[in-house]
Amino acid sequence: MSVTIQAADFDCGQEIVAITKGRDDIGAIASFIGLVRADPLAGEKINAMTLEHYPGMTEKALAEIVAQAKSRWDLQAVRVIHRIGRLVTGEQIVLVVVAASHRGSAFAACEFIMDFLKTKAPFWKKEETTHHGQWVEARDADESAADRWTK
């Protein structure tokens, strides 16, 4: 199980190869890649996003989320990478890769990790448009997605 916060981009294929190399107990890989999108903000397209975090606290929060997933499902490996700094539209923000014996566990754990990463990990996002920047509040839809795992 591995969690990394970094400014540099990542190669999804290399990350999958790294967690599966030499393993014969993995029957399924589920992954999620989040990208910066140009959603309109008050009628304006987003040009870039700046992500900040609290070093030490963020890694700990992500490790706890991964540990919770591991306690719920039989997982062989998990890799989480979250980027920080200024990212323009189309760039990769986050990668979650989950390896399990069966697809159901891999899919569920991957979704669980992303839902909690969006709501519980201490990241701050500032969206930039042509005319201004705005810090982004947590969205109700993200909270609802995470809440379904606690019921």
C-alpha positions, 0 to 999 in steps of 0.5 A: 500500500503506497501513498504519494503527494507530488508535484510531478506528473505520473505514468499510470501504466508504470504504476500498474506494472509496479504494483503487479510485477511478480504477483500471481494473486491479483485477479483484478485491477481497478483504477481512477485517474482524475483530470483538471477539467474546464467546468464553467465557474460562474459562466467562465471556463477554468484554465488551471487549478492550484492544489495545496496540502498540509504536509504530513497531515495529508499523507496520514489522512490518505494512509488512513483512507487506504487502511479503511479500504483494506479493512473492508475488502481483501486487497493485494495492493493499493497505489494513490498518487495526488499531485499538488501545485498549479495544474492546467486543464487536461493535466492529471491530478490523482491516481488510485489503483487497487489490486484485488483477487476479484473485480468486485473488491477492486471496483468498490475499494477504488470508489471508496478511496476516491469518495473519501479522498474528495471529502476527508483529505486535507487538500485546498483547491483554487480554480483559475479563470481568465478573470479571477481565482476562487477557492473551491468549497466541498461539494454536497454531491461529494459528501453524499457519495462518501456518506453512503459508505457509512450506512 
